[in-house]
Amino acid sequence: AVKITVAGPGVNEKAVGAGNNQGNSGPSNVHVIEANNMVISIQVLRSVTNNFSEENVLGKGGFGTVYKGELPDGTKIAVKRMNPDILGDKGLAEFKSEISVLTKVRHRHLVALLGYCLEGNEKLLVFEYMPQGALSRHLFNWRDEGLTPLEWKQRLAIALDVARGVEYLHSLAHQSFIHRDLKPSNILLGDDMRAKVSDFGLVRLAPDGGKTSIETRIAGTFGYLAPEYAVMGRITPKVDVYSFGVILMEMITGRKALDGSQPEDSVHLVTWFRRMYINKDGFQKAIDSTIDLNEETLLSLNTVAELASHCCARDPHLRPDMCHAVNVLSSLTDKWKPAEENDSEDMYGIDLDMTLPQALKKWQALGENTGDASSSEFLASADNTQTSIPTRPTGFAESFTSADGR
């Protein structure tokens, strides 16, 4: 087996020559990946997946196979095993890209990388396990898999989770990234049906200053590729916005981005959706028949359909940023409602009809009576009521930052 050494934070892979292993002839490589201590041996991964048993297969793709496993401490994991026969330079670059990106980003709506293994021809990534699998199962294969179709509120919450994850990649992480392969099969769900974006093998750093970079090798999935990227290789964060718009259309209609079973003029979802959305009478017929429609749901669907249409604008400059998508979707899911008023006193027994100076005097009196000096120090003087903002309490930082965004 190839020895793996981990050397501090950051990500940088290199290979150096090593002496012969016992029982082997010829030189081997010692792979040094500078990252956090995330190495898991191939022996452990064979053990927890029952030697990569077919019973533990979660999914297969061009890259290889994903297996379910459980570590000795009870942690359930998903093991992505690269296919050594087709790995080559391209596959190795995607493998390193996933490690590179996922050790730099952390967000509740991005699937977490728990570790990796690089031994000989074996290249494996270990992720947190998402028990409800991919969104595609619940949108397109729910009948075959005996699942319940997603309610509109669930779809809305999932869309918001994805938007927040991608917004973080684009503008809230320490570096700005472009995913390049957003689609329902790369959106994974937990038991609470909350979503996390996965599969970061095609992620690229976003060009500085809103510039456009040109990719000579187009990567991604047809049906979700933005026109300027598919035709000319031009890449900006707006290619992810386009893909997100396609996903919204899929969630509204229950139809795939490309569906060969449809009539020729309806195979491409975006083209068909635009035509149906323009015809307001026809739009309701385009909505997934499993969604229970009422007046509130229909209004919500129309708002999301409008957002989807803007996201899929042919001109990338006419597409919104992901922060706009978050704002639109959060306004539909996180509606604030005031609590019912029982009386004029709040839970602390303070008369809410009092003026601020009266309330300050009452609080100070309470502090003096109870001997609580901190309350007197914290509160501004009742005679100095130019501002209602108290001084910074002891122990609070002057400022704060959040690695998780929103």
C-alpha positions as CSV (number, residue, x, y, z in Angstrom):
1,A,0.0,0.0,0.0
2,V,1.1,3.6,-0.6
3,K,1.9,5.5,2.6
4,I,-0.1,8.7,3.0
5,T,1.3,11.6,5.0
6,V,-0.8,14.6,6.1
7,A,1.0,17.9,6.6
8,G,-0.9,20.8,8.0
9,P,-3.7,23.0,6.7
10,G,-4.3,24.0,3.1
11,V,-4.3,21.8,0.1
12,N,-1.4,21.0,-2.2
13,E,-0.6,17.6,-3.6
14,K,2.8,16.4,-4.7
15,A,4.4,13.0,-5.2
16,V,7.9,12.1,-4.1
17,G,9.9,8.9,-4.6
18,A,10.1,6.4,-1.8
19,G,11.9,3.3,-0.9
20,N,10.6,-0.2,-1.7
21,N,7.9,-1.6,0.4
22,Q,8.5,-5.0,1.9
23,G,7.5,-7.7,-0.4
24,N,7.2,-5.4,-3.4
25,S,9.7,-4.8,-6.2
26,G,10.3,-1.4,-7.8
27,P,9.7,2.1,-6.4
28,S,6.3,3.3,-5.1
29,N,5.0,6.8,-4.5
30,V,4.5,8.6,-1.2
31,H,1.6,11.0,-1.8
32,V,1.7,14.0,0.4
33,I,-1.5,15.9,0.5
34,E,-1.4,19.0,2.7
35,A,-4.8,19.2,4.3
36,N,-6.4,18.7,7.7
37,N,-6.0,15.2,9.3
38,M,-8.6,13.5,7.0
39,V,-6.8,10.4,5.8
40,I,-8.7,7.1,6.2
41,S,-7.0,3.9,5.2
42,I,-8.2,1.6,2.5
43,Q,-8.4,-1.2,5.0
44,V,-10.9,0.7,7.1
45,L,-13.0,1.6,4.1
46,R,-13.1,-2.0,2.9
47,S,-14.2,-3.0,6.3
48,V,-17.0,-0.5,6.8
49,T,-18.4,-1.1,3.2
50,N,-18.2,-4.9,3.5
51,N,-15.4,-4.9,0.9
52,F,-17.4,-2.6,-1.3
53,S,-20.3,-4.9,-1.4
54,E,-23.0,-4.4,-4.1
55,E,-25.6,-4.3,-1.2
56,N,-24.0,-1.1,-0.1
57,V,-24.1,0.7,-3.4
58,L,-25.8,4.1,-3.2
59,G,-25.2,5.1,-6.8
60,K,-23.0,4.8,-9.9
61,G,-21.7,7.3,-12.4
62,G,-19.0,7.9,-15.0
63,F,-16.5,8.6,-12.2
64,G,-17.1,5.4,-10.3
65,T,-19.4,4.1,-7.5
66,V,-20.7,5.5,-4.2
67,Y,-21.0,3.1,-1.3
68,K,-22.7,3.4,2.1
69,G,-20.6,2.6,5.2
70,E,-20.5,2.9,8.9
71,L,-17.4,3.7,10.9
72,P,-16.6,2.0,14.2
73,D,-17.9,5.0,16.2
74,G,-21.3,4.7,14.5
75,T,-20.8,7.5,12.0
76,K,-22.5,6.7,8.7
77,I,-20.5,7.7,5.6
78,A,-20.8,7.7,1.9
79,V,-17.6,6.5,0.1
80,K,-17.0,7.7,-3.4
81,R,-14.6,5.2,-5.1
82,M,-13.1,6.4,-8.3
83,N,-13.0,3.9,-11.2
84,P,-9.3,3.2,-11.7
85,D,-9.8,2.0,-15.3
86,I,-11.0,5.4,-16.5
87,L,-9.5,7.7,-13.9
88,G,-6.5,9.1,-15.9
89,D,-5.4,12.7,-15.7
90,K,-8.9,14.0,-15.9
91,G,-10.3,11.9,-13.1
92,L,-7.3,12.6,-10.9
93,A,-7.7,16.3,-11.5
94,E,-11.4,16.1,-10.4
95,F,-10.4,14.0,-7.4
96,K,-7.8,16.6,-6.3
97,S,-10.3,19.4,-7.1
98,E,-12.9,18.0,-4.7
99,I,-10.4,17.7,-1.9
100,S,-9.1,21.2,-2.6
101,V,-12.5,22.9,-2.6
102,L,-14.1,21.0,0.3
103,T,-11.2,21.7,2.6
104,K,-11.6,25.4,1.9
105,V,-15.4,25.7,2.3
106,R,-17.8,24.9,5.1
107,H,-21.6,25.5,5.0
108,R,-24.6,23.7,6.3
109,H,-25.9,23.3,2.7
110,L,-22.8,21.9,1.2
111,V,-22.0,18.1,1.8
112,A,-19.1,17.8,4.2
113,L,-15.9,16.0,3.2
114,L,-15.0,13.7,6.2
115,G,-11.8,12.2,4.7
116,Y,-10.1,10.6,1.7
117,C,-7.9,7.7,0.7
118,L,-5.1,7.7,-1.9
119,E,-3.4,4.3,-1.9
120,G,-1.9,2.9,-5.1
121,N,-4.6,2.9,-7.7
122,E,-7.3,3.4,-5.1
123,K,-8.7,7.0,-4.9
124,L,-11.6,7.4,-2.5
125,L,-13.5,10.4,-1.0
126,V,-15.5,10.0,2.2
127,F,-18.5,12.2,2.7
128,E,-21.3,12.6,5.3
129,Y,-24.1,10.2,4.6
130,M,-27.4,11.8,3.3
131,P,-30.0,9.1,4.0
132,Q,-32.7,10.3,1.6
133,G,-30.4,10.3,-1.4
134,A,-30.6,12.6,-4.4
135,L,-33.3,15.0,-5.1
136,S,-33.7,13.3,-8.5
137,R,-35.1,10.2,-6.7
138,H,-37.9,12.3,-5.2
139,L,-38.7,14.3,-8.3
140,F,-38.5,11.7,-11.1
141,N,-38.3,8.2,-9.6
142,W,-40.6,8.4,-6.6
143,R,-43.2,5.9,-8.1
144,D,-40.5,3.3,-8.9
145,E,-38.9,3.6,-5.4
146,G,-42.2,3.7,-3.4
147,L,-41.6,7.3,-2.2
148,T,-44.2,10.0,-1.5
149,P,-44.0,12.9,-4.0
150,L,-42.6,16.1,-2.5
151,E,-45.1,18.7,-1.3
152,W,-44.6,22.2,-2.7
153,K,-43.4,23.5,0.7
154,Q,-40.8,20.8,0.8
155,R,-39.6,21.7,-2.8
156,L,-39.5,25.4,-1.8
157,A,-37.4,24.6,1.3
158,I,-35.0,22.5,-0.8
159,A,-34.7,25.2,-3.4
160,L,-33.8,27.7,-0.7
161,D,-31.2,25.4,0.8
162,V,-29.6,24.9,-2.6
163,A,-29.7,28.7,-3.3
164,R,-28.0,29.4,0.0
165,G,-25.3,26.8,-0.6
166,V,-24.5,28.2,-4.1
167,E,-24.7,31.8,-2.8
168,Y,-22.0,30.9,-0.3
169,L,-19.8,29.4,-3.0
170,H,-20.2,32.4,-5.2
171,S,-19.9,35.3,-2.7
172,L,-19.6,34.4,0.9
173,A,-16.7,31.9,1.1
174,H,-13.1,33.1,1.4
175,Q,-12.7,32.4,-2.3
176,S,-15.4,32.6,-5.0
177,F,-16.2,29.3,-6.7
178,I,-18.3,28.1,-9.6
179,H,-19.9,24.7,-9.2
180,R,-20.4,24.0,-13.0
181,D,-22.6,20.8,-12.4
182,L,-25.7,21.8,-10.5
183,K,-28.5,19.2,-11.1
184,P,-30.9,17.2,-9.0
185,S,-28.6,14.2,-8.8
186,N,-26.0,16.4,-7.1
187,I,-28.4,17.7,-4.5
188,L,-28.7,15.3,-1.5
189,L,-31.3,15.2,1.2
190,G,-31.2,14.3,4.8
191,D,-34.0,12.6,6.8
192,D,-35.4,16.1,7.6
193,M,-35.6,16.7,3.8
194,R,-33.1,19.6,4.0
195,A,-30.8,19.8,1.0
196,K,-27.0,19.9,0.6
197,V,-25.1,20.5,-2.7
198,S,-22.6,17.8,-3.6
199,D,-20.1,16.7,-6.2
200,F,-17.4,19.4,-6.4
201,G,-15.2,17.7,-9.0
202,L,-15.8,20.3,-11.7
203,V,-15.7,23.4,-9.4
204,R,-13.5,26.3,-10.7
205,L,-12.4,29.5,-9.0
206,A,-14.5,32.4,-10.3
207,P,-12.6,35.0,-12.4
208,D,-11.7,38.1,-10.4
209,G,-13.7,41.3,-10.7
210,G,-16.7,39.8,-12.5
211,K,-14.6,38.9,-15.6
212,T,-15.2,36.0,-17.9
213,S,-12.9,33.0,-18.3
214,I,-12.9,30.7,-21.3
215,E,-12.9,26.9,-20.9
216,T,-11.6,24.9,-23.8
217,R,-13.0,21.7,-22.4
218,I,-16.7,21.9,-21.7
219,A,-17.8,20.0,-18.6
220,G,-21.2,19.5,-17.0
221,T,-24.5,18.0,-18.0
222,F,-26.5,18.8,-21.1
223,G,-29.8,20.4,-20.2
224,Y,-28.3,22.4,-17.4
225,L,-25.5,24.1,-19.4
226,A,-25.9,27.8,-19.9
227,P,-25.9,28.7,-23.6
228,E,-22.7,30.9,-23.4
229,Y,-20.8,28.1,-21.7
230,A,-22.1,25.3,-23.9
231,V,-21.4,27.2,-27.2
232,M,-18.4,29.4,-26.4
233,G,-16.9,28.1,-23.1
234,R,-17.5,31.3,-21.3
235,I,-17.8,30.8,-17.6
236,T,-18.9,33.1,-14.8
237,P,-21.0,32.4,-11.7
238,K,-24.0,33.1,-13.9
239,V,-23.7,29.5,-15.4
240,D,-24.7,28.2,-12.0
241,V,-27.6,30.6,-11.9
242,Y,-28.8,29.2,-15.2
243,S,-28.5,25.6,-13.9
244,F,-30.4,26.6,-10.7
245,G,-33.2,28.0,-12.9
246,V,-33.5,24.7,-14.7
247,I,-33.7,22.9,-11.4
248,L,-36.5,25.3,-10.3
249,M,-38.4,24.4,-13.5
250,E,-38.0,20.7,-12.8
251,M,-39.3,21.2,-9.3
252,I,-42.3,23.1,-10.6
253,T,-43.2,20.7,-13.4
254,G,-41.8,17.3,-12.3
255,R,-40.2,17.0,-15.7
256,K,-36.5,16.4,-16.5
257,A,-34.3,19.0,-18.2
258,L,-34.1,16.8,-21.2
259,D,-36.8,14.3,-21.8
260,G,-36.7,12.2,-25.0
261,S,-40.2,10.8,-24.3
262,Q,-41.8,14.2,-25.0
263,P,-42.8,15.6,-28.4
264,E,-39.9,17.1,-30.3
265,D,-40.8,20.7,-29.5
266,S,-41.0,19.8,-25.7
267,V,-37.9,17.8,-25.2
268,H,-35.9,20.7,-23.8
269,L,-37.5,21.8,-20.6
270,V,-36.4,25.5,-20.7
271,T,-37.8,26.1,-24.1
272,W,-41.1,24.4,-23.3
273,F,-41.4,26.1,-19.9
274,R,-40.9,29.5,-21.4
275,R,-43.7,28.9,-23.8
276,M,-46.0,27.6,-21.1
277,Y,-45.2,30.4,-18.7
278,I,-46.0,33.1,-21.3
279,N,-49.4,31.6,-21.7
280,K,-50.9,32.2,-18.3
281,D,-53.8,29.8,-18.9
282,G,-51.3,27.1,-20.0
283,F,-48.9,27.6,-17.0
284,Q,-51.2,25.8,-14.6
285,K,-51.2,22.8,-16.9
286,A,-47.4,22.7,-16.7
287,I,-47.4,22.3,-12.9
288,D,-46.6,18.9,-11.5
289,S,-50.0,17.1,-11.0
290,T,-48.8,15.8,-7.6
291,I,-48.7,19.3,-6.1
292,D,-51.9,20.2,-4.2
293,L,-53.0,23.6,-5.6
294,N,-54.6,26.3,-3.6
295,E,-54.6,30.1,-4.0
296,E,-51.5,30.6,-1.7
297,T,-49.6,27.7,-3.4
298,L,-50.4,29.0,-6.9
299,L,-49.1,32.5,-6.0
300,S,-45.9,30.9,-4.7
301,L,-45.5,28.8,-7.8
302,N,-45.9,31.9,-10.0
303,T,-43.3,33.7,-8.1
304,V,-40.8,30.8,-8.3
305,A,-41.6,30.4,-12.0
306,E,-40.8,34.1,-12.6
307,L,-37.5,33.6,-10.8
308,A,-36.7,30.5,-12.8
309,S,-37.4,32.3,-16.1
310,H,-35.0,35.2,-15.0
311,C,-32.3,32.6,-14.0
312,C,-32.5,31.0,-17.4
313,A,-32.3,34.2,-19.4
314,R,-30.3,33.7,-22.6
315,D,-28.1,36.8,-21.8
316,P,-26.1,36.1,-18.6
317,H,-26.2,39.8,-17.7
318,L,-30.0,39.5,-17.4
319,R,-29.8,36.7,-14.8
320,P,-29.9,37.6,-11.1
321,D,-27.2,36.8,-8.6
322,M,-27.8,33.9,-6.2
323,C,-28.3,36.3,-3.4
324,H,-31.5,37.6,-5.2
325,A,-32.7,34.0,-5.5
326,V,-32.2,33.5,-1.8
327,N,-34.1,36.7,-1.0
328,V,-37.0,35.7,-3.2
329,L,-37.3,32.1,-1.9
330,S,-36.8,33.1,1.7
331,S,-39.7,35.6,1.4
332,L,-41.9,32.6,0.5
333,T,-40.7,30.2,3.1
334,D,-39.7,32.3,6.1
335,K,-42.8,34.5,6.4
336,W,-42.9,36.3,9.8
337,K,-46.1,36.4,11.7
338,P,-46.7,38.4,14.8
339,A,-47.6,36.6,18.0
340,E,-51.0,37.2,19.5
341,E,-51.1,40.0,22.1
342,N,-52.5,38.8,25.4
343,D,-52.0,41.9,27.4
344,S,-49.9,45.0,27.6
345,E,-47.0,43.3,29.6
346,D,-44.3,41.2,28.0
347,M,-42.8,38.0,29.4
348,Y,-40.5,40.0,31.7
349,G,-43.4,41.7,33.3
350,I,-42.6,45.1,31.8
351,D,-45.4,47.4,30.8
352,L,-45.0,47.9,27.1
353,D,-47.0,51.1,27.2
354,M,-44.3,52.8,29.3
355,T,-42.0,55.3,27.7
356,L,-38.3,54.4,27.3
357,P,-37.1,56.7,30.2
358,Q,-39.8,55.2,32.5
359,A,-38.8,51.7,31.6
360,L,-35.1,52.5,32.2
361,K,-35.8,53.9,35.6
362,K,-37.9,50.8,36.5
363,W,-35.1,48.4,35.3
364,Q,-32.5,50.4,37.3
365,A,-34.6,50.3,40.4
366,L,-35.0,46.5,40.0
367,G,-31.2,46.2,39.6
368,E,-30.6,48.2,42.8
369,N,-33.2,46.3,44.8
370,T,-31.7,42.9,43.8
371,G,-28.1,44.1,44.2
372,D,-27.4,43.2,40.5
373,A,-24.7,45.7,39.6
374,S,-24.3,44.4,36.1
375,S,-27.8,45.5,35.1
376,S,-27.0,49.1,36.3
377,E,-23.7,49.1,34.4
378,F,-25.3,47.7,31.3
379,L,-28.1,50.2,31.1
380,A,-27.7,53.7,29.9
381,S,-28.6,56.4,32.4
382,A,-32.3,57.3,32.4
383,D,-31.2,61.0,32.1
384,N,-29.2,60.3,28.9
385,T,-31.7,58.8,26.4
386,Q,-30.2,60.2,23.2
387,T,-29.7,56.6,22.0
388,S,-31.5,53.3,22.7
389,I,-28.4,51.3,21.8
390,P,-26.6,50.1,25.0
391,T,-22.9,50.1,25.4
392,R,-21.1,46.9,24.4
393,P,-21.3,44.4,27.3
394,T,-18.0,43.1,28.7
395,G,-16.7,40.1,26.9
396,F,-18.3,40.9,23.5
397,A,-16.0,41.2,20.5
398,E,-15.9,44.5,18.7
399,S,-16.9,42.8,15.5
400,F,-17.7,39.3,14.3
401,T,-17.5,37.2,11.1
402,S,-19.3,34.1,10.0
403,A,-17.7,31.3,7.9
404,D,-21.2,29.9,7.3
405,G,-22.8,32.9,5.6
406,R,-26.5,32.6,5.9
